[in-house]
Amino acid sequence: MKCEKCSKKVVVTSKYQSGRFCSRACANSRQWSKKHNKQLSKKMKGYQFGGASLKPKLKFNCKLCGIEFETYPCHPNRKFCSRYCSQKGKNKKNTGGVRLGSGRSKSGYYNGIYCGSTYELAWVIYNLDHDIKFERNNVGFEYKFGGKVHKYYPDFVLSDGIFVEIKGYKTKQDAAKWKYFPHQLEVLEKDKLLHMFEYVRNTYGTYELKNLYEGNPYNEKLNDCLVCGEKCKNMYCCQKCSGVGVSMTKTRIPFSKEERLERARQSYNNNRDKVLARRKELYEMKKH
C-alpha cells in the first residue's frame, strides 16, 4: 500500500489508521487547485504582505453623529463611525411609540380592541355594552420630564374628542404628562372604575377578567377535555386522555401544538355562551 501524497510504502501500526498516508505530515498537507489559487490571487491584489491594503481608504459621514470617518475598501457598507454610534443607531428605530404588551399588567384583545390591563378591559366592555363610541389612541403628545422631551400616548379617545387615561397607580412622570397635555383629558383611577368592575362581574360571572380575553392568552383552564370532560387548557386534561383521544382519530396522527391550540380556541369560541353562563351561576352561588 502506497501513500497518496509521497508514494512511500505505508506501514499500518494501529486499527485507527486508514492506510492512505504514511505519516501525519502527509495526511495534513493540502494541494490547492488552480481555480482556488486564481481566486486567492485575484482577491489579494492591491494588498501588501501582512494584509494591509494599498488602495485608498473610503470616506463616509456617520449617520448618527455626522462626523466624517475613514474605512478600508473591504467595508464599503459601513454606516457608523464607532461601535457606540452603531449600537445607538440600530436601537433607535425600536424606541418610542406605542409598544403593545410592554407593561406588567395582564393585556390582550377583546372584540379586536387591545387592552393594556384588566382595568382597561373593564372600561372597554362597559362602553361596548352601553354603545359608547371610542377608539384606541395612536397619537403622541410631547412633554418635558427630567430635562428631556418625551412623548405621551393616552389610552383611548372618545367620539367627542375627549382623551381617556386609565391608571392603576400614579407617578411623578404621569403628573408631568398630564400637565403638558394640550387637550381635555379624563384620568380614571381604580375608585372611578369600581361600578364598571361590578357590572362586568355580574354580567359575565367571573372575578378573573383576564379570562375574557380572546383566544385564552394566559392558558387558563377554560375548555372541556374531549375525553373525560374535565376542565383543561387545550384539548385534553392529562397525558392519558391525550393518548386516548389521539387513538380515537381515524388517521392516528397526533396534532401539532399550533393545531391543538387552534382547535382549543375554536372550541372555546363555539362554547363561549355556555362558559359565561356557567361562570355567572358559580358567581351567584359564591355571593349567596
Backbone bond lengths (Angstrom), bond angles and torsions (degrees), N, CA, C in turn:
res aa  C-N    CA-C-N  psi(-1)  N-CA   C-N-CA  omega(-1)  CA-C   N-CA-C  phi
1 M - - - 1.466 - - 1.534 108.79 -
2 K 1.360 116.97 127.49 1.455 122.08 -177.43 1.526 111.59 -105.07
3 C 1.325 114.92 150.42 1.464 121.56 178.35 1.522 109.62 -68.99
4 E 1.300 117.33 136.55 1.459 122.19 -179.61 1.524 112.50 -70.57
5 K 1.341 117.56 -16.83 1.450 121.32 -177.29 1.521 112.45 -96.89
6 C 1.350 116.75 -52.32 1.466 120.41 -174.22 1.526 113.18 -114.23
7 S 1.310 118.21 -0.26 1.477 124.35 178.05 1.524 113.40 66.26
8 K 1.338 118.56 14.95 1.463 120.20 175.08 1.521 109.75 -77.27
9 K 1.310 115.49 163.60 1.451 121.00 179.30 1.529 109.85 -71.93
10 V 1.316 116.53 134.32 1.461 122.18 -177.92 1.519 109.20 -97.99
11 V 1.332 115.54 127.71 1.457 121.56 177.15 1.525 107.66 -107.87
12 V 1.321 117.94 114.62 1.462 122.79 -178.53 1.520 108.31 -85.05
13 T 1.351 116.03 117.70 1.465 121.58 -178.60 1.519 113.16 -113.55
14 S 1.351 118.04 -2.69 1.461 120.91 -178.42 1.519 109.66 -146.09
15 K 1.323 115.46 151.16 1.458 119.70 179.25 1.527 112.31 -70.74
16 Y 1.351 115.71 -15.91 1.459 119.86 178.90 1.524 111.92 -88.79
17 Q 1.331 118.14 -6.29 1.459 121.47 -179.65 1.520 109.51 -82.00
18 S 1.341 116.71 133.71 1.467 120.13 -176.49 1.512 112.89 -77.67
19 G 1.337 117.22 -26.13 1.455 119.54 -178.14 1.512 113.78 88.06
20 R 1.335 119.09 4.53 1.459 121.41 -178.21 1.525 111.66 -85.36
21 F 1.382 116.38 -30.72 1.460 120.27 -176.38 1.523 109.32 -126.63
22 C 1.339 114.50 155.01 1.458 119.67 -178.00 1.517 113.07 -85.42
23 S 1.316 117.78 -22.18 1.463 121.21 -177.18 1.529 109.43 -151.91
24 R 1.344 115.25 171.19 1.454 120.41 178.35 1.531 111.30 -68.88
25 A 1.332 116.32 -32.12 1.465 119.85 178.78 1.529 111.33 -62.39
26 C 1.321 116.50 -42.97 1.466 119.45 178.25 1.530 111.32 -69.38
27 A 1.336 117.27 -35.77 1.463 120.57 -178.98 1.527 111.69 -67.89
28 N 1.354 116.83 -34.72 1.455 120.81 -177.01 1.526 113.80 -88.30
29 S 1.292 118.57 -8.93 1.463 120.86 -178.37 1.523 110.24 -74.01
30 R 1.314 115.05 155.37 1.465 120.95 -178.66 1.523 109.89 -128.30
31 Q 1.298 116.10 145.85 1.448 122.51 173.29 1.526 108.14 -118.26
32 W 1.328 116.14 108.33 1.451 119.97 -178.71 1.516 109.92 -79.48
33 S 1.300 115.85 142.75 1.463 121.46 179.08 1.528 110.54 -76.19
34 K 1.335 116.34 164.02 1.463 121.02 178.63 1.533 110.73 -63.99
35 K 1.320 116.47 -34.77 1.454 121.10 179.66 1.524 110.71 -63.66
36 H 1.353 115.74 -43.07 1.460 119.77 179.82 1.525 111.01 -66.80
37 N 1.324 117.16 -41.98 1.461 120.57 179.51 1.524 111.35 -63.46
38 K 1.334 116.71 -35.50 1.457 120.98 179.55 1.530 110.79 -68.04
39 Q 1.346 116.48 -42.19 1.468 120.70 177.88 1.523 111.10 -64.40
40 L 1.332 116.69 -41.18 1.461 120.57 -179.91 1.522 111.07 -66.39
41 S 1.325 117.01 -39.88 1.455 121.49 179.08 1.531 111.09 -64.10
42 K 1.327 116.00 -42.26 1.462 120.96 179.69 1.526 110.88 -65.07
43 K 1.338 117.14 -38.90 1.453 121.60 -178.27 1.520 111.66 -69.21
44 M 1.332 117.99 -35.67 1.456 121.74 -173.77 1.521 113.34 -88.40
45 K 1.320 118.47 -1.26 1.466 120.14 177.11 1.528 109.33 -67.16
46 G 1.283 116.48 133.26 1.453 121.31 -176.71 1.512 113.26 94.61
47 Y 1.345 117.01 1.49 1.470 121.61 178.13 1.521 109.02 -118.00
48 Q 1.321 116.75 140.71 1.454 120.65 176.21 1.527 109.90 -92.01
49 F 1.307 116.37 176.69 1.460 121.25 -176.67 1.533 109.46 -61.60
50 G 1.313 116.95 130.80 1.459 121.85 -178.32 1.514 112.60 103.26
51 G 1.341 117.90 -7.49 1.457 121.16 174.68 1.503 115.23 96.70
52 A 1.355 119.03 -3.43 1.466 120.67 -179.42 1.517 110.08 -71.83
53 S 1.329 117.30 137.11 1.453 121.81 -176.24 1.523 110.79 -81.34
54 L 1.332 115.96 139.63 1.450 122.12 175.47 1.528 111.14 -92.11
55 K 1.341 116.61 -10.64 1.460 120.48 -179.69 1.526 109.81 -77.69
56 P 1.331 117.67 152.51 1.477 119.88 179.48 1.528 111.06 -68.01
57 K 1.327 115.87 147.98 1.465 120.86 -179.66 1.524 110.57 -72.53
58 L 1.334 114.79 154.16 1.462 121.31 178.37 1.520 109.77 -92.17
59 K 1.326 116.48 147.54 1.457 121.90 -179.69 1.528 110.01 -115.41
60 F 1.349 115.51 132.59 1.453 122.34 178.41 1.528 109.29 -137.33
61 N 1.335 115.38 164.68 1.465 122.52 172.32 1.521 109.41 -105.51
62 C 1.333 116.16 131.43 1.467 120.86 -179.39 1.531 110.08 -61.99
63 K 1.320 116.70 132.99 1.466 121.14 -177.31 1.521 112.85 -72.24
64 L 1.339 117.38 -16.65 1.458 120.01 -178.35 1.534 111.90 -98.04
65 C 1.333 116.50 -53.53 1.467 120.01 -175.74 1.523 113.33 -101.95
66 G 1.337 118.39 -13.50 1.458 121.85 176.94 1.515 115.10 82.00
67 I 1.329 119.88 0.88 1.462 122.94 -179.23 1.529 109.62 -72.86
68 E 1.330 117.36 139.80 1.464 121.78 177.97 1.531 109.53 -78.29
69 F 1.322 116.86 136.87 1.463 121.32 179.99 1.519 109.41 -140.93
70 E 1.343 115.15 161.55 1.454 122.03 179.61 1.517 110.08 -111.55
71 T 1.316 114.94 150.43 1.455 119.85 178.60 1.525 109.16 -148.47
72 Y 1.319 115.97 161.08 1.462 120.57 -178.34 1.533 110.78 -73.42
73 P 1.327 118.25 155.86 1.467 121.25 -179.48 1.527 113.66 -61.33
74 C 1.332 117.25 -19.38 1.465 119.83 179.90 1.526 111.73 -76.41
75 H 1.352 118.06 -5.74 1.465 122.30 177.78 1.530 110.27 -122.86
76 P 1.329 118.00 64.51 1.470 119.46 -175.59 1.527 113.82 -74.41
77 N 1.334 118.05 -13.93 1.466 121.33 -177.21 1.515 113.37 -102.29
78 R 1.314 116.91 13.55 1.465 120.13 -178.77 1.531 109.88 -68.30
79 K 1.347 117.30 135.93 1.458 122.18 -174.23 1.519 113.64 -116.46
80 F 1.346 117.97 -20.70 1.460 120.48 -174.65 1.522 109.87 -122.85
81 C 1.346 115.68 154.02 1.461 120.75 -175.51 1.527 112.75 -82.42
82 S 1.326 118.13 -22.71 1.460 121.26 -176.36 1.526 109.78 -149.08
83 R 1.311 115.18 170.39 1.466 119.82 178.66 1.528 110.95 -68.31
84 Y 1.338 117.23 -33.22 1.468 120.93 178.04 1.533 110.19 -61.37
85 C 1.337 116.59 -48.92 1.470 120.38 179.35 1.528 110.81 -65.23
86 S 1.330 116.65 -35.09 1.461 119.72 179.88 1.523 111.87 -63.56
87 Q 1.341 116.81 -47.71 1.463 120.53 -179.90 1.524 111.54 -65.72
88 K 1.334 116.20 -40.86 1.451 119.57 -179.30 1.526 110.97 -69.63
89 G 1.320 116.70 -38.30 1.456 120.29 -179.68 1.508 113.07 -69.84
90 K 1.331 117.88 -37.27 1.467 121.31 179.42 1.514 111.64 -70.79
91 N 1.334 117.43 -33.60 1.465 120.64 -179.86 1.519 112.70 -82.95
92 K 1.331 116.95 -13.98 1.459 120.05 -175.23 1.518 111.58 -65.49
93 K 1.352 117.27 -34.81 1.459 119.53 -177.09 1.526 112.19 -71.82
94 N 1.338 117.90 -15.52 1.459 120.95 -178.05 1.529 112.93 -100.39
95 T 1.341 116.78 4.83 1.460 119.56 -177.52 1.513 110.14 -103.95
96 G 1.332 115.42 157.08 1.457 120.85 177.41 1.506 112.73 79.96
97 G 1.346 114.94 168.91 1.453 120.18 178.37 1.520 112.56 81.30
98 V 1.328 114.99 -177.00 1.460 121.28 -179.47 1.526 108.72 -85.49
99 R 1.332 117.20 122.97 1.464 122.41 178.51 1.524 108.28 -115.08
100 L 1.322 115.62 103.75 1.461 120.41 -176.68 1.521 109.98 -68.95
101 G 1.342 115.63 136.98 1.462 120.63 177.23 1.511 114.49 76.64
102 S 1.350 118.59 13.99 1.461 120.33 -177.26 1.530 112.74 -81.80
103 G 1.322 118.53 -16.36 1.463 121.04 -178.08 1.523 112.64 -86.04
104 R 1.327 114.92 -176.51 1.468 120.82 -179.06 1.519 112.43 -96.38
105 S 1.317 117.64 -3.32 1.464 120.87 -178.06 1.528 110.74 -78.78
106 K 1.332 115.03 167.03 1.456 121.50 178.56 1.533 108.65 -80.71
107 S 1.320 116.23 105.25 1.461 121.16 -175.38 1.522 110.66 -108.76
108 G 1.340 115.67 165.28 1.462 121.25 179.40 1.522 110.29 171.10
109 Y 1.339 114.83 -168.95 1.464 121.30 -178.27 1.532 110.01 -115.22
110 Y 1.325 114.07 141.99 1.460 121.06 174.60 1.523 107.47 -134.37
111 N 1.338 115.84 117.63 1.482 121.67 -176.54 1.524 111.45 53.10
112 G 1.324 116.39 37.84 1.461 121.11 177.85 1.509 115.03 80.65
113 I 1.341 118.57 2.78 1.468 122.96 -179.11 1.524 108.37 -105.51
114 Y 1.333 116.54 127.87 1.457 120.08 179.79 1.527 110.50 -76.49
115 C 1.333 115.72 133.79 1.467 122.59 177.71 1.528 107.80 -121.57
116 G 1.335 116.88 123.53 1.457 120.76 -177.13 1.509 114.38 -79.09
117 S 1.330 118.42 -10.46 1.458 122.36 179.43 1.520 108.42 -162.13
118 T 1.331 116.14 171.38 1.467 119.95 177.11 1.528 111.04 -70.20
119 Y 1.347 117.60 -23.76 1.467 119.74 173.06 1.528 109.83 -62.66
120 E 1.335 115.40 -47.56 1.461 119.51 177.80 1.524 111.05 -64.55
121 L 1.326 117.08 -35.66 1.465 120.56 179.25 1.527 110.79 -62.41
122 A 1.336 117.31 -44.94 1.467 120.34 178.58 1.527 110.64 -61.85
123 W 1.341 117.03 -41.08 1.467 120.94 179.45 1.526 110.70 -64.78
124 V 1.335 117.14 -42.02 1.472 121.73 -179.57 1.527 110.67 -64.89
125 I 1.336 117.67 -46.32 1.466 120.66 -179.32 1.526 110.77 -62.59
126 Y 1.319 116.27 -43.36 1.464 120.62 -179.37 1.531 110.62 -61.52
127 N 1.311 117.70 -44.36 1.464 121.06 -178.33 1.524 112.15 -71.41
128 L 1.332 117.33 -36.46 1.465 119.32 177.36 1.519 111.15 -66.00
129 D 1.331 116.69 -41.85 1.466 120.17 -178.82 1.524 112.32 -70.88
130 H 1.325 117.58 -21.93 1.470 121.04 -179.92 1.526 111.96 -105.59
131 D 1.342 116.88 15.39 1.475 123.16 174.79 1.524 112.64 56.48
132 I 1.323 116.77 39.11 1.468 121.59 174.58 1.526 107.19 -95.30
133 K 1.335 117.26 119.80 1.456 121.46 -174.36 1.528 110.50 -81.93
134 F 1.339 115.13 136.25 1.459 121.72 178.92 1.521 107.78 -159.55
135 E 1.299 117.04 172.21 1.463 122.53 175.25 1.520 109.65 -151.13
136 R 1.324 115.12 159.49 1.463 120.95 178.68 1.529 109.54 -71.30
137 N 1.331 116.51 135.14 1.464 120.55 -177.41 1.527 110.60 -87.57
138 N 1.345 116.14 134.47 1.461 122.38 176.78 1.521 112.30 -124.58
139 V 1.332 117.63 13.26 1.467 122.29 -178.18 1.522 108.90 -100.76
140 G 1.341 116.15 130.63 1.456 120.88 179.83 1.520 112.44 -99.19
141 F 1.338 116.10 148.69 1.460 122.82 179.93 1.533 108.46 -127.48
142 E 1.334 116.39 133.35 1.458 121.17 -175.82 1.534 111.72 -76.62
143 Y 1.327 115.02 146.28 1.467 121.84 174.12 1.525 108.15 -152.07
144 K 1.320 117.12 161.72 1.454 122.56 -177.89 1.525 110.30 -108.34
145 F 1.321 114.40 134.98 1.471 119.90 177.57 1.523 108.22 -156.63
146 G 1.319 115.72 129.27 1.468 120.35 179.63 1.514 113.49 65.42
147 G 1.345 117.53 28.92 1.458 120.88 179.63 1.516 114.41 77.87
148 K 1.345 118.22 8.15 1.459 122.10 180.00 1.526 109.80 -126.42
149 V 1.327 114.82 159.21 1.459 121.53 178.32 1.522 109.20 -97.75
150 H 1.319 116.38 125.39 1.463 122.50 179.57 1.530 109.15 -121.02
151 K 1.336 115.01 176.75 1.462 120.59 176.15 1.522 109.52 -122.66
152 Y 1.318 114.27 139.02 1.467 122.11 -177.38 1.525 109.35 -116.13
153 Y 1.335 115.63 130.14 1.462 122.11 -179.96 1.529 109.14 -117.89
154 P 1.335 118.50 102.39 1.475 119.17 174.16 1.523 111.09 -59.83
155 D 1.327 115.95 162.17 1.466 120.15 -174.26 1.532 112.57 -73.09
156 F 1.327 116.90 -52.96 1.466 120.65 -174.02 1.521 109.82 -137.08
157 V 1.333 114.74 164.40 1.460 121.25 174.38 1.527 108.01 -135.23
158 L 1.332 116.43 130.68 1.457 122.30 -179.49 1.527 110.46 -80.31
159 S 1.326 114.86 168.83 1.465 120.06 -177.98 1.527 112.10 -64.87
160 D 1.344 118.37 -24.90 1.457 121.23 -179.88 1.528 112.66 -89.54
161 G 1.363 117.77 7.87 1.456 121.36 176.11 1.507 115.50 91.20
162 I 1.320 118.53 0.44 1.465 121.85 178.24 1.525 109.20 -80.87
163 F 1.329 116.52 129.13 1.460 121.63 178.43 1.525 109.78 -88.08
164 V 1.320 115.32 145.75 1.468 121.46 -176.94 1.523 108.82 -123.50
165 E 1.320 115.87 130.14 1.461 123.07 175.96 1.530 108.43 -120.73
166 I 1.325 116.33 125.09 1.467 122.05 -179.30 1.524 108.14 -107.95
167 K 1.326 117.32 118.66 1.461 122.04 -174.62 1.514 111.04 -126.24
168 G 1.321 114.60 135.80 1.456 119.70 173.57 1.517 111.43 -87.47
169 Y 1.337 116.82 -32.09 1.460 121.82 177.06 1.526 107.81 -149.36
170 K 1.342 117.06 156.09 1.460 122.00 -173.76 1.521 109.68 -115.26
171 T 1.341 116.55 140.58 1.459 123.30 177.80 1.526 109.91 -122.15
172 K 1.331 115.75 175.70 1.467 120.01 177.90 1.524 111.13 -65.83
173 Q 1.312 117.05 -35.07 1.461 119.78 179.35 1.523 110.92 -67.19
174 D 1.343 117.21 -34.75 1.469 120.37 176.80 1.528 110.19 -63.24
175 A 1.328 117.26 -39.72 1.465 120.34 178.33 1.524 110.90 -62.16
176 A 1.338 116.96 -37.58 1.462 120.24 177.72 1.529 111.29 -68.04
177 K 1.318 116.71 -36.89 1.468 120.34 177.42 1.532 110.71 -60.31
178 W 1.302 115.75 -47.50 1.468 120.17 -175.52 1.535 111.28 -72.68
179 K 1.335 116.81 -27.09 1.463 120.42 -179.53 1.530 111.02 -67.83
180 Y 1.330 117.26 -41.02 1.460 121.45 -176.59 1.522 112.79 -92.27
181 F 1.328 118.65 0.88 1.464 119.59 -175.92 1.534 109.77 -71.01
182 P 1.352 118.71 128.29 1.467 120.87 -172.12 1.525 115.03 -85.17
183 H 1.334 119.20 -8.41 1.461 121.20 -175.84 1.529 110.37 -117.87
184 Q 1.314 114.82 177.36 1.469 119.59 178.81 1.524 109.52 -72.97
185 L 1.310 116.11 127.46 1.459 122.30 -175.23 1.522 109.83 -127.85
186 E 1.326 115.74 132.91 1.462 122.11 176.64 1.525 108.68 -112.02
187 V 1.314 116.26 114.81 1.469 122.22 -179.13 1.520 108.47 -97.31
188 L 1.344 116.05 121.94 1.463 121.41 -178.50 1.521 109.08 -111.85
189 E 1.323 115.60 114.44 1.455 120.81 174.94 1.529 109.28 -99.72
190 K 1.316 115.86 -176.36 1.461 120.61 -171.33 1.528 112.69 -58.71
191 D 1.326 117.51 -40.65 1.463 119.83 -176.06 1.534 111.80 -65.80
192 K 1.338 117.34 -25.32 1.457 120.45 178.61 1.536 112.53 -87.57
193 L 1.328 116.65 -5.00 1.465 121.11 -178.95 1.523 112.89 -108.74
194 L 1.330 117.70 0.73 1.458 120.44 -174.76 1.531 112.44 -60.71
195 H 1.331 117.36 -41.09 1.466 119.25 -179.26 1.532 110.93 -68.47
196 M 1.346 117.04 -27.30 1.466 119.92 176.49 1.522 110.89 -72.89
197 F 1.333 116.25 -40.18 1.468 119.30 175.48 1.532 110.59 -60.24
198 E 1.311 116.56 -44.22 1.460 120.85 -178.84 1.529 110.61 -64.06
199 Y 1.334 116.72 -39.77 1.468 119.97 179.06 1.531 110.74 -63.10
200 V 1.335 117.20 -45.91 1.476 120.90 -177.91 1.522 110.49 -64.88
201 R 1.336 117.32 -40.59 1.469 120.13 -179.24 1.517 111.37 -67.16
202 N 1.309 117.48 -40.34 1.462 120.04 179.52 1.522 112.28 -72.66
203 T 1.312 117.24 -32.49 1.465 120.91 -177.12 1.527 111.86 -80.41
204 Y 1.324 116.73 -42.55 1.466 121.00 -173.87 1.526 112.41 -106.21
205 G 1.326 117.35 -4.72 1.457 120.99 171.20 1.505 115.96 64.37
206 T 1.333 118.39 42.01 1.462 120.25 178.17 1.516 110.77 -149.23
207 Y 1.331 115.46 141.25 1.449 120.96 173.26 1.534 110.97 -84.76
208 E 1.328 116.72 -26.37 1.463 121.80 -179.26 1.521 109.01 -88.55
209 L 1.324 117.10 93.72 1.461 120.72 -177.14 1.523 112.30 -67.20
210 K 1.330 117.70 -24.54 1.464 119.74 -179.24 1.528 111.52 -64.97
211 N 1.350 117.24 -19.40 1.465 119.64 178.05 1.525 112.47 -72.60
212 L 1.327 117.26 -10.40 1.463 120.37 -179.81 1.516 112.48 -88.34
213 Y 1.327 118.12 -5.03 1.456 120.49 177.41 1.531 110.63 -66.85
214 E 1.323 115.54 152.40 1.465 120.73 179.54 1.528 110.29 -70.84
215 G 1.334 116.08 139.81 1.448 121.05 173.70 1.508 116.74 76.58
216 N 1.361 118.37 6.69 1.461 121.53 178.36 1.537 111.48 50.82
217 P 1.350 119.10 62.02 1.472 121.05 -174.66 1.525 114.26 -66.24
218 Y 1.339 118.95 -20.60 1.460 121.25 -178.33 1.525 112.62 -103.02
219 N 1.342 115.77 15.61 1.471 121.77 173.28 1.528 112.76 52.85
220 E 1.315 116.33 44.86 1.458 120.12 175.07 1.534 109.53 -76.50
221 K 1.319 115.97 158.02 1.465 120.64 -178.65 1.532 109.58 -80.40
222 L 1.344 114.46 81.70 1.455 120.42 -176.02 1.528 112.77 -109.05
223 N 1.329 117.30 -8.86 1.459 120.47 -175.86 1.522 110.72 -106.51
224 D 1.324 116.21 164.34 1.459 122.69 176.28 1.524 109.25 -100.74
225 C 1.337 115.72 134.42 1.460 120.80 177.79 1.524 109.70 -59.64
226 L 1.321 117.54 134.49 1.460 121.87 -177.52 1.527 112.85 -70.04
227 V 1.347 117.40 -12.35 1.462 120.59 -178.26 1.527 111.53 -104.81
228 C 1.341 117.48 -56.01 1.461 120.60 -174.34 1.528 113.40 -104.74
229 G 1.308 119.06 -14.13 1.450 121.67 178.00 1.512 115.23 87.49
230 E 1.347 118.43 -0.17 1.463 120.44 178.21 1.535 110.36 -70.93
231 K 1.344 116.43 160.79 1.442 120.95 179.14 1.532 110.41 -69.85
232 C 1.322 116.72 137.97 1.458 121.34 -178.48 1.523 109.45 -150.39
233 K 1.340 116.00 170.02 1.454 120.91 -178.99 1.517 112.10 -83.43
234 N 1.324 116.76 -40.91 1.458 120.10 -176.01 1.525 110.50 -114.91
235 M 1.340 117.56 -111.04 1.467 121.12 -178.21 1.524 112.64 -101.83
236 Y 1.346 117.35 -33.43 1.457 121.71 -175.32 1.519 109.62 -128.64
237 C 1.328 116.33 151.32 1.464 121.01 -176.25 1.518 112.41 -87.20
238 C 1.324 119.38 -21.92 1.459 121.63 -177.06 1.533 109.26 -152.77
239 Q 1.319 115.18 174.85 1.462 120.15 -178.33 1.528 111.76 -68.23
240 K 1.331 116.46 -33.59 1.467 119.90 179.56 1.525 110.99 -64.41
241 C 1.341 116.66 -47.06 1.459 119.83 178.57 1.524 111.21 -65.46
242 S 1.322 115.87 -33.96 1.457 119.36 177.87 1.524 111.09 -62.57
243 G 1.348 116.53 -43.29 1.456 119.75 177.99 1.519 112.77 -64.60
244 V 1.346 115.46 -40.15 1.464 119.25 178.91 1.524 110.49 -66.14
245 G 1.348 115.96 -41.83 1.452 119.83 -178.76 1.510 112.54 -65.80
246 V 1.325 116.52 -40.26 1.462 119.96 179.47 1.527 110.54 -67.92
247 S 1.339 116.44 -38.70 1.468 119.30 -179.63 1.519 112.16 -67.36
248 M 1.349 117.39 -22.21 1.457 120.12 179.94 1.518 112.66 -81.82
249 T 1.334 116.99 -14.89 1.461 119.09 178.51 1.526 110.06 -71.74
250 K 1.292 116.26 151.37 1.466 120.81 -176.90 1.523 111.75 -67.81
251 T 1.337 116.48 -40.05 1.460 118.97 -176.17 1.519 112.17 -80.82
252 R 1.343 117.52 -17.75 1.467 122.71 -177.34 1.538 112.19 58.07
253 I 1.316 116.93 26.94 1.460 121.69 177.81 1.527 108.01 -109.90
254 P 1.324 119.47 120.90 1.478 120.13 -178.62 1.520 111.23 -66.21
255 F 1.323 115.63 148.74 1.455 121.07 179.18 1.533 109.69 -76.06
256 S 1.322 115.65 152.49 1.462 120.51 174.52 1.529 109.62 -73.37
257 K 1.320 116.47 169.13 1.469 120.92 -179.33 1.523 111.16 -61.06
258 E 1.345 116.86 -42.27 1.469 120.27 -179.77 1.519 110.77 -64.13
259 E 1.350 116.76 -41.32 1.466 119.90 -179.97 1.523 111.72 -66.81
260 R 1.350 116.71 -38.75 1.464 119.43 178.47 1.518 111.10 -64.22
261 L 1.357 116.18 -43.12 1.458 119.45 178.98 1.523 111.34 -64.63
262 E 1.335 116.43 -39.04 1.459 119.29 180.00 1.527 110.95 -66.55
263 R 1.346 117.20 -41.45 1.464 120.54 177.41 1.527 110.97 -64.97
264 A 1.339 116.11 -37.31 1.467 119.34 178.06 1.522 111.04 -65.72
265 R 1.339 116.26 -40.97 1.468 119.50 178.44 1.523 110.90 -64.69
266 Q 1.339 116.59 -42.17 1.464 119.91 177.90 1.523 111.43 -63.05
267 S 1.344 116.06 -40.66 1.461 119.92 178.90 1.528 110.42 -63.66
268 Y 1.338 116.74 -40.63 1.465 120.23 179.58 1.524 110.87 -66.71
269 N 1.330 116.75 -44.32 1.465 119.72 -179.35 1.530 111.60 -65.29
270 N 1.346 116.60 -36.78 1.470 119.69 179.39 1.529 112.03 -68.37
271 N 1.333 116.48 -33.40 1.466 120.91 -177.70 1.526 111.91 -105.94
272 R 1.332 116.93 22.12 1.466 120.75 -175.25 1.525 111.99 -60.13
273 D 1.325 116.93 -43.86 1.464 120.40 -178.39 1.527 111.59 -62.90
274 K 1.345 116.49 -41.67 1.461 120.05 179.12 1.529 111.11 -64.64
275 V 1.338 115.24 -41.43 1.465 119.51 -179.53 1.519 110.57 -63.65
276 L 1.332 116.58 -44.54 1.465 120.13 -179.73 1.528 111.21 -65.55
277 A 1.343 116.91 -37.84 1.463 119.83 178.17 1.529 110.76 -64.88
278 R 1.336 116.48 -40.93 1.459 120.32 178.39 1.524 111.05 -65.04
279 R 1.323 117.15 -40.20 1.461 120.11 177.89 1.525 110.61 -62.18
280 K 1.315 115.36 -40.36 1.455 119.06 -179.35 1.528 110.67 -64.12
281 E 1.337 117.57 -40.02 1.466 121.19 177.12 1.524 110.79 -61.38
282 L 1.344 116.19 -45.46 1.464 119.29 179.68 1.522 111.13 -64.21
283 Y 1.321 116.53 -36.84 1.468 121.08 178.78 1.534 110.83 -64.65
284 E 1.320 117.13 -42.13 1.470 120.90 178.43 1.514 111.04 -65.90
285 M 1.348 116.71 -37.42 1.469 120.84 178.21 1.530 111.19 -63.76
286 K 1.354 116.32 -38.98 1.462 120.44 179.84 1.524 110.70 -67.67
287 K 1.322 116.30 -36.38 1.467 119.48 -178.94 1.530 111.36 -66.07
288 H 1.355 117.04 -36.48 1.468 121.06 -178.86 1.534 109.97 -92.15
